[in-house]
Amino acid sequence: MKKVAKLIGLSIILLILIFISTLIDQKQFSFAVVNKVLTLFIGAWFPKLIRYSVDLVDNDNWKASQRKLERAGILKKNTIIRISFAYLFRIKVDGKYFLVPNTRSHKYQPVGGAYKFCNEEAQYLSNSMSVENDDRVPVNKTTQHDYRLLVKNKHLRDFVKRFDITEHRENGSNLSREFEEEIFSTGILNKKSFGSNLSYRYCGRHMTDIQYGSIFKHFELLLADIFEVQLSEKQEELFRTLMEEKSDKYYFATSDEIKSFGVSTVTNKFTDTIATHTPKIITENTEKLGKREKSSPQIEVSLN
């Protein structure tokens, strides 16, 4: 709204100045100096109007951050941006969130992971946008075709637009892969006992501003689509049973624990044990998500 108000205000001022200048010209007043001053004002205000018009088009925070960095001369056309686009499951039972350990950092995080893309998409991205694999994460059988990539700044907006429309990638219609790998393959739950269906609904999208990442030494844009698992009574009981058994394979965290990343001054626990991206899934942060829908349909996937 602030951007719109600024644009309207500048437009009105510019129109008034142009109107006054036109009157002076038509009546041929001996106001040559005044007219020259008005012309200078119009010349000064017009670029601002163009700038605010461009800013208004940047209706996403990450686009605004990109534009700001470009104007400051920090981001160039060929500056490499690291992208990491993922989906995260909110699995909530009795007010606690089900988390599993990250295989690299061993910190607890939501079930989920990077989206995967198909060979057709890999070919398109390579040919059209010169996209490369993230060189900070080893590419192997597990990480191949992950949406952890390096994109030139000049292609970033087209890349995000392509991500939203392409059919050649993993999408919300079936996100059972990570669920099966992190819950069934690890032996946390028995697939047969869980049942033949997985249900979830889309909550929204968390997208960061473009910022420099000190760990990977790149400017980064991070995207996370949040999906809430819709557990049946039977499935909920299975997770409730897990709460009674201590295990390093999973952890049920409260909202406060997640917000403090597992650090507790009360128990003198000063080591963070919960990954920094985990707060994206907590219910109270839902209103901060983008691309939210008033009524998101339930998606049901068959577990083979």
Protein Blocks (a to p, Z undefined) as FASTA:
>chain_A
ZZmmmmmmmmmmmmmmmmmmmmmmmnopaklkmmmmmmmmmmmmmmmmmmmmmmmmmmcf
klmmmmmmmmnomacfklccdddddddddddeehiacddddfklopacdedddddddfkl
mmmmmmmnopacdfkbccdfklgopacdcddfklmmmmmmmmmmpcbbccfklcklmmmm
mmmmnomacfklnopcdcdddfbdcdddddddfklopacddddddddddddfklmmmmmm
mmmpccfkbccddfklmmnnopafklopabdfbdfklmmmpmklmmmpghiafbdcdddd
ddZZ
